[in-house]
């Protein structure tokens, strides 16, 4: 169609066509969003049809966003549809954020929409929600220390007198919404409280002091500001149970005494082995000396024979020596036999 043909069409027809097109678009929008539009309008949370269509084009569930927007406006929250839309596109839970904001408002707890969205995104995939954080801030929760899930039932500390003290604590905490994002979790609270209990028990002069004043542990631990940089605020630390364990000091002393005994036994064994070796050495030297004596005695007959040949020893000298030897043997036998046989020594005379 050329310009002359367009000029021939009356202006009224063009205007009518435009109105029909606009009306058709309006009818389509009204057909798709009529129920949601009316629900929001009568609830005092007006949302335009164009805005509803924009939500649909972005892939946002229109009914979910509008229903939560209605709840927010009915509760007096300063929230708009665009904020809910952005949070949903960021992967957040719009319904939980609105419910958390309503709960915090009813409890007179200041919680901004941005912080609620940040907490919701931070808790995503942890099994907890921003609504749980707000509920914990309103109704404090109790944490067992140590955590029974770890298999430990008590926190053990050793007093200065060597006695083990077993303690079990219950920590009452509430959520600190201002530090929830980036703050340490419950595990940090449990670890810090356990460390404080062990330190307090270890600084006690006697286990009796701990048993007499269990609240001394909680007071000392509370003074350490264990909830700093955590997502919680510690309200109280209560010692649920205190019990006495084994005497570590006596056990260590007994083990040390046993070790000292083993060392002494080893040293005694070394000295005994040295004595035995010395005894064996002396026995060997004695045998050596006896061998020398036997060797020397063996030289006597040879010397006597040489003396006979040289004329230095006569037969009478030899007989006198034999007589002395026999007399010596007799005296030795009488002395070995006892006093009754010792009367009257027999003396042989030389011829």
Secondary structure, 3 states (H helix, E strand, C coil): CCHHHHHHCCHHHHHHHHHHHHHHHHHHHHHHHHHHHHHHHHCCCCCCHHHHHHHHHCCCCHHHHHHHHHHHHHCCCCCCHHHHHHHHHCCCCHHHHHHHHHHHHHCCCCCCHHHHHHHHHHCCCCCCCHHHHHHHHHCCEEEEECCHHHCCCCEEEECCCCEEEEEEEEEEEEECCCCCCCCECHHHHHHHHHHHHHHHHHCCCCHHHHHHCCHHHHHHHHCCCCCCCECEEEEEEEEEEEEEEEEHHHHHHHHHHHHHHHHHHHHHHHHHHHHHHHHHHHHHHHHHHHHHHHHHHHHHHHHHHHHHHHCCCCHHHHHHHHHHHHHHHHHHHHHHHCHHHCCCCCCCCCC
